[in-house]
């Protein structure tokens, strides 16, 4: 049985976006394994609580990510 597990920050995806992850992931497995995989493909979208994840040994929060995104948008192109 093909299985995919997506872990995402809590409250960052809409129900429609989660549905799209499930649908597109299932279609990818069907492309790879053939139609027989559709009925047995399991896709799990898990929401991780704010502050419950990190990168490079640093705990991240949505507020920190928001600041990083704002800085990236404000930076001149090619910087």
C-alpha positions as CSV (number, residue, x, y, z in Angstrom):
1,X,0.0,0.0,0.0
2,X,1.5,3.4,-1.0
3,X,1.7,5.8,1.9
4,X,2.6,9.4,2.1
5,X,2.8,11.5,5.3
6,X,2.9,15.3,5.1
7,X,3.7,17.2,8.3
8,X,2.8,20.9,8.0
9,X,2.7,23.8,10.5
10,X,-0.8,24.0,12.2
11,X,-3.4,26.3,10.5
12,X,-1.3,27.0,7.4
13,X,-3.4,25.1,5.0
14,X,-7.1,25.4,4.1
15,X,-9.3,22.3,3.9
16,X,-9.2,22.7,0.1
17,X,-5.4,22.7,0.1
18,X,-5.3,19.6,2.2
19,X,-7.7,18.0,-0.2
20,X,-5.4,18.9,-3.1
21,X,-2.4,17.3,-1.4
22,X,-4.4,14.1,-1.0
23,X,-5.7,14.1,-4.5
24,X,-2.4,15.0,-6.2
25,X,-0.4,12.6,-4.1
26,X,-2.8,9.8,-5.0
27,X,-2.6,10.6,-8.7
28,X,1.3,10.6,-8.4
29,X,1.2,7.1,-7.0
30,X,-1.2,6.0,-9.7
31,X,1.1,7.3,-12.3
32,X,4.0,5.4,-10.8
33,X,2.3,2.1,-9.8
34,X,-0.7,2.1,-12.1
35,X,-4.5,2.3,-11.4
36,X,-4.3,-0.7,-8.9
37,X,-2.7,1.7,-6.4
38,X,-5.6,4.1,-6.2
39,X,-7.8,2.0,-3.9
40,X,-4.9,1.4,-1.5
41,X,-3.1,4.7,-1.4
42,X,-3.1,6.4,2.0
43,X,-2.2,10.1,2.4
44,X,-1.9,11.6,5.9
45,X,-1.7,15.4,6.3
46,X,-0.6,16.0,9.9
47,X,-0.7,19.5,11.4
48,X,2.2,20.1,13.9
49,X,1.5,22.6,16.7
50,X,3.2,26.0,16.6
51,X,6.6,25.7,18.0
52,X,6.6,21.9,17.7
53,X,9.1,21.8,14.8
54,X,12.4,23.2,13.8
55,X,15.2,23.3,11.4
56,X,19.0,23.1,12.1
57,X,18.4,22.7,15.8
58,X,16.3,25.9,16.0
59,X,12.6,25.8,17.1
60,X,10.5,27.7,14.6
61,X,7.1,29.4,15.1
62,X,4.6,30.9,12.7
63,X,5.6,34.3,13.9
64,X,9.2,33.7,13.0
65,X,8.3,32.4,9.6
66,X,6.1,35.4,9.0
67,X,9.0,37.7,9.8
68,X,11.3,35.7,7.4
69,X,8.7,35.9,4.6
70,X,8.3,39.7,5.1
71,X,12.0,40.2,5.0
72,X,12.3,38.2,1.8
73,X,9.5,40.1,0.2
74,X,11.1,43.4,1.2
75,X,14.6,42.5,0.0
76,X,15.6,43.9,-3.4
77,X,15.7,41.4,-6.3
78,X,19.0,39.6,-6.6
79,X,20.0,40.4,-3.0
